[in-house]
Structure formats: C-alpha cells, structure tokens
Amino acid sequence: MKTVRTLLYSEVVLAVVLVTLGFVSLFYFFDFVEELQSVGKHRDTGYTVAQALLYVALMLPSHLYELLPITVLIGTIFVMARLAQSSEFTILRTSGLGPWLALRTLLSLGLVFVLFTFAVGDYLAPMADKTAQLLKSRYQGKVSVGKTGAWLRERQSYSHYAVNVGALAPDASMRDVRIFEFDNQGFLVSMTEGQSAKFGKDDSWLLANVDHTEFKMADPNATRVDRNHVESFRWPTQISAEMVATAVLRPERMGTIDLFQYIQHLQTNGQTAQKYEIQFWKKVFYPLSCLVMVVLALPFAYLHFRSGGVATYVFGGVMAGISFVLLNNVLGDLGALRGWLPWITAALPGLIYSIVSLTAFSWLVIRR
C-alpha cells in the first residue's frame, strides 16, 4: 500500500500544483493589466511598472487561498479520471485498493491540503495583503474606506467613545482622527480632532496637531463650549492597531485571531458583529472544503471513459468548483441579511457539497 499511496499522492500533488500555477498566473496577468492604469498617474511618488509588479505579486497569496479548494478538486478529478481511462485504477482495485481504503488515502492527502490552506489564509495572505496595501498607499498617500472612514466604539468606566479614522498612512499611522466622548446619559462631552495619530506602547493613541472641544453645562439652560489647540494629545484606549486595520481593510483578508479579537471588542462595546462573525467562521470552515473536494473527486475513478472523456469531466470539475465559490459568497451575504447563525451560514456550503460528494460516493462506488 505504500507504493499505491506514493503513486496517488505524487500524481495528485503534481496535478494540483500545475492547476494552481495556471490559475494564479491568470489572476496575476489580469491584476497586472488592471494595475497598469495607475502607473504614471502619481509622478510625484514615482509609481513604476516594477512597483506594480511587486504589488500584484503581494496579492497572489489571497488569490491562492481562494483558489485552493477549486484547484484541489480539478487536480484530483483529472488524476482520478486519467487513472480510470488508462485502466490503472482498475488494476489498483484488483490489487486490494477497496473503496474505503481509497477514501481514507485521499482524505489523508486532503488533510495536508487543509493545513496548507489554513496556513496560507491565516498567516501568509493577511501579512502579504497588508504589505501590499501599505505599499500602494505610498503613491496614493493613504488607505481609506470611502469618504466616511472607519468607525469604532469603545466603552470605558464613566463614558463611551465613538472614533472615526479617516485613513491609514504608509507608516501605519492614522490620518484625520476624530474622537467623540459621551457620558453615561448619552450627552456629548467633548470632541477631539487630530490630523494624525500613532499607536503608543502603553495602550494609548498619540494625536498630533489637535483641536479639542469641550461641552460644559454651566446651568440647565446653557452650555459652555471651550475650544483649544494643542500640538499633541494622549488618549488612553484599548483599540489596537490590528482592530483599526480590521475596520479599514477587508475583514476576509484578516487572520482568525485578529478577527476574533475584533469581534470581542465589538460585542463588549454593544456593536453588531455578525458580518465579522460570518467571516470568522468562514476562515474556520473554508480550509475543510479541501476534504470535501477530494471526496467529490473520488467517484470519477470508478467511471468508464471513452476517448476524450477526461476533458469533459475536468470541465465539470471546474464548474463544480466555481459553483462552490459562488454558493459560499451568496450564502454569506444572504446570512448577513437574514440574520442567520454565523457558524451555520459559513458551514452550509461545505455541508451541501459534503452530502453531494458522499451521495455520489455511495451510489457510484459502493452500490455499483
């Protein structure tokens, strides 16, 4: 059986690597063509073709993470169909490779793909994506989320705060920061506006060029407004750099631990966190889809092919992989709109395809 495992593992891994390289190269080309439109628009910062190539290369781990379940499915289907067409799998069956042993063998390989997908999506892709965004901000001047910026909230002992971060600068500092302080009755106490802010080492923000406004109630019918300008201002807070990056950047590109910490922060401050909870559970369940894909590909080894039939089934594998990605995205948005449980919303595509793959395995492999 060691020889059989070596044969299957080497064939499947080689096919998956080749398919992945093909898809990643295609995405790289499309992204680079789109990025060429920005070359030359920012002459003062010198955004060149070489920098565009580097930016697009840094985006590849995110594409790799999204494509891995599809490429695992296509590569495994190709190998299983080719072995069936050449009667090699029939010889393996007569040599003792039963259905359940073949399933366990592919599941072991699928577990390796699961671990690799998790590592790419939780460590490599977030780091590369953050580096790419900061690199691009060097010629754009900042990374923002529209005209309104990113909003965060924090509740402290005697007051709570609404914080607006306009953009992130290339040096990981913040631009156009506004801090609104409210008392426990919901009245506005103060407003602090800083042109820039940096993260301090002692759980604080250090704002520069600050306009500070305080609203003091002199009597029940009058409010006194005090305004002053200071060069620097220290604001103690538990809002970390990772939380700000999560609010500014796309949540699906963040790591699992960063998403979990941000969800805890939102829940502590009474904010809705369903969108981020769905993304968190997607990060948990998405790598497991590689196991579903190898099970879905196994029945192709038990089919009988005519000449040229492999290409047809590989095309079917491509369609199945694309439909999985579409279903995963559609159910994520639908779950957020309908208020479904986040873990059910994230797990539903994998459960649907698991049922389909196990049904195909039972009907084509065991019963026939």
N, C-alpha and C positions, 0 to 999 in steps of 0.2 A: 504493500500500500504506500510505502514511502516513495516509490517510483511514480505511482499514479498521482500522488499529491504534488510531487515536484513538477510533473508534466502539466497538470491543471493550473497550478499556481503560476508557473512561468508563462504559460500561454495567456492566461487571463491578465496578469500584471502587465505584460508587454502590450497586449491589445488596449488595455485601459490607458496606459501611458501614451500610446500613439494617438488614440482618440482625444485624450485630454490636450495633448500638444496641438492637435489640429484645431480644436475649438478655441483654445487660449490664443493661438496665433491669429485666428479670425477676429476675435474680440480686440486683440491688440491693434490690428490693422484698422478696424473701424474706429476705435477710440483715437488712434493717432490722426486719422483723416479729420475727425471732428476737432481735435485739439489744434490742428494746423491753422484753424480760423483765428485763434488767439495769438499766433506768432506774429510779431511786428506791431501789434496794437498798443503795446506798452514799451515803447522805445526807451523811456527813461529808466526802466529797470532791466532792460536787455533780455527779454524773454526770447530765447532762441529755440531752434529745432532740437538741439541737444537736450535742453531742459524739458521740452515737450516729450521727447522720447523717455526721459527719466520719470516724468510724472505719469505717463501711461504705463510704464513698467511697474511703478509702485501700486497701480490699481489692479494689477494682474492677480495678486492673492485673493482679492474679493471675488473676482470672476471665477477663480479656481474653486473657491468654496461653494459658490452657487452651482457650478457645473459638475462637481464630482459625482453626485448621485446619478446624473444623466450619463456621464461617461462610463461609470461602473456598469450601468445597465447595458449600454451599447456594446462596450467591450466584451462583457460576459456573454451576451446574446451572440455576438459574432463568433466567439470561440466555441460555444456550445453547438451552434448551427453548423459550423465548419467541421467539427468532430463528428456530428451526425451525418453530414453529407458524404464524408470520406469513409464512413463505417468504422472509424476509430473508436467512437463511443460504444458501438455495439460490441467490439472486441473487449473493451474495458468492462462492459456489463457481464459478458460471459466469463471474464476473469475474476468476478466476485464483487464488482462495484454495484451494489444494490442501490435502490432509490434513497433510502435513509442514510446510507453511508455517503452517497454523493451529496446529499443535502447538508450533512454535517461538515463535509470537506469544504463546500462553498461557504457555509456560514462562518467557518474559521477564517477563511480569507476575507469574508465580508467584515468581520470584526476588526481586522487590520485596517481596512478602508475607513471604518467608523472612527477609529482612533486618529488616523491621519486627517480625516475631515474635521474632527473636533479641534485638533492642534492648529490646523490652518485657520479655521473660523474664529478661534478663541484667542489666539496669540499672534500669528503672522499677519492675518488680514487687518485687525484693528491697528496694529503698530504701523503697517505699511500705509494704510488709508490715512491715518493721522499725519504721517510724514508727508504724504502727497498733498494733503490739504494745506499744510503749513508751507510747503514748497510753492504751491500755486499762489498762496497769499502774498508771496514776496513781490509778485508783479501786479496783483490786484490790490494790494495794500491791506487786505483783511479778509476774514472768512465770516460771513454773516448768514442769518436765516431770514431773508426778506427785509422789509422796511421796518418791521416792529422789533426785530431782535429776538432774543431768547428770554423767557420769563421764568423765574424761580421764586420759591417761597421758603421762608424759614420762621419757625415759631420759637421764641425764646421766653424767658421767665415772665417778664412783665409786658411784653409787646411782641408783635409779629411783623415781619418784613416782606415786602414784595420787591423783587430785584429784577432789573432789566439790564441785560448785557447786549450791547449793540452788535459787537463783532469780536472776533479773536484776531490778534496781530500775529505776524510771523514769529515773534519771540515768545509766543504762548501767553502774552499779557492780554488784557481786555481793553476794549475801547468803548467810549460812550456808555458809562455805567451810571445807572440811576437806582437809588435805594429809597424806598418809601417805607416809613415807620408808622405803624398803627398801634394804638393802645388796645387793651382788652375789650373795650366797648366799641372798637371799630373806627374810632376817630383818628384822622391823620395828625401825627405828632410832628414829624419832620420829613424833609426831603433832601437827599444828598446827591449831587450830580458831579461826577468826575470825568475828565476827558480820557483818563486811562487808569488802570488798576493792575496790580500784581498780587500774586498769592504769597502771603507771608509764611514763615516757618512755624509760627505759633498759633495756628488756626485763626488767621485773620487775613483781611484784604488791605492793601496799602494803596489808597487812592491818591492821585496827583492832580493838581490844578482843580480844586474842588470848590463848588458853590453849595453852601449849606444853608438851608432854610428851616427855621423852627416856628411852629404854630403854637402860641401860648394863649390860653384863655384867661384874659385879665378879669373878666366878670361874666356872668351868664349870658350877657347880650353882646359881648365884644370879644374879638380875638386879636391878639397882637402878633405881628409877623416880624421875626428877626432874621435878617439875611447877612451873611458874611462870606468872605472868600479866603480860603487857606490854601497854601501850597501843597500840603499833604494831610491825609486823614486816615487813621487806622480804624477799621471796622471789624470787631471780633465776630466770627461766623464759623459754622461747621460746613459750609458749602465748599467743597474741594474742587480742584482743577478738573478731576475726572467727571464730576457732576455737571460742571459748566460745559465741558466738551461733549457730554452726552446730550445736553439740551441744544447745543449748537450744531453738532454733527448728526448724521443719520443714526438712529438707535440700532438698526440692524447691523451696523458696522462696528459696534462696540463689543467688548468682551463680556462673558457671562457674569463675572464677579462685579464689573463696573455697572452693568445693568441692574443686578440685584441690589447693590448699594444705593443706586439712584431710586429704585422702586421703594426701598425702605425710607429714604428721605422724603419722597412724595407722600407716602402714607402717613408718616409722622406729622407732616405739615398739612394734612387734610386735603391733599390734591388727588385727583383721579390719576391712576397709574395703569389703566387697563391696556393702553397701547403698548406700553413698555413691558407689561407682564406677558402679553402675547409674544412680543419679540424675544423675551427671556425664555419662554417655553419652546419657541421655535429653535433657539440656539441649543436647547437640550435635546429636542427630538429630531432635528434635521439630520445630524450625522447618522442616526439609527436607520434612516431611509436607505443607506447603502446595503444593510442587511435585507431589506425588503426587495431591493433591486436584484440581488444575486438569486434570491428565491424565485423571483419573477422570470429570471432568465433560464433557470434550470430546465423547465419543460421543453425548451427548444431543442435540447439534446435528444429528446425522445420522439421528435417528429421525423418524417421521411421527406427528403428534399429531392426535387428534380434539379436539372442543371440551371444555374442562375437563381435558385430559390433563396440563397443566403442573403443576397442583396435586398430582397423583398422583406425578409424578416428583420434585417438590420434597420431598414426604413421604419418598420413597425415599432422597433425599439426606440428610435428617435422620436416618433410621435408619442409613444408612451411616456418617455422622459419629459418631453415638453408639456404634456398634459398634467404630469405630476407637479411641475413648477407652477403652471397656471392655476391648478387647483389649490396649491399651497398659498399663493398670493391672494386669490379670490376669497378663500375661506378666512384668511387673516383679516382682510378688510370687512368682510361680512360679519365676522365675530365681533369686531370692534363696534360696528354699527348696531348690531342686535344685542350686545351686552352678554354674549356667551361667556362661559367659564374659560379663562385664558388657556389652561392646560388642555382642555377638550378641543378648543379651536386649533391649537398648534398640533395636537396629536391626530386629529381627524384625517388629514390626507394620508398619513402613514398607515392608519388603521384600515382605510378603504383599500389602499393598494396591497396591504398585507392579506386582506380577505381575498382579493382578486388573485394574488400570487399563490396562496395556499389552495384555493379552489382549482386553479389551473394545474398545480402540482398533484392534487388528489385525483383529478379527472384524467389527465394525460399520462401521468407516471404510474400511479398505483393501480387504478381501475383498469387501464388499458395495457 
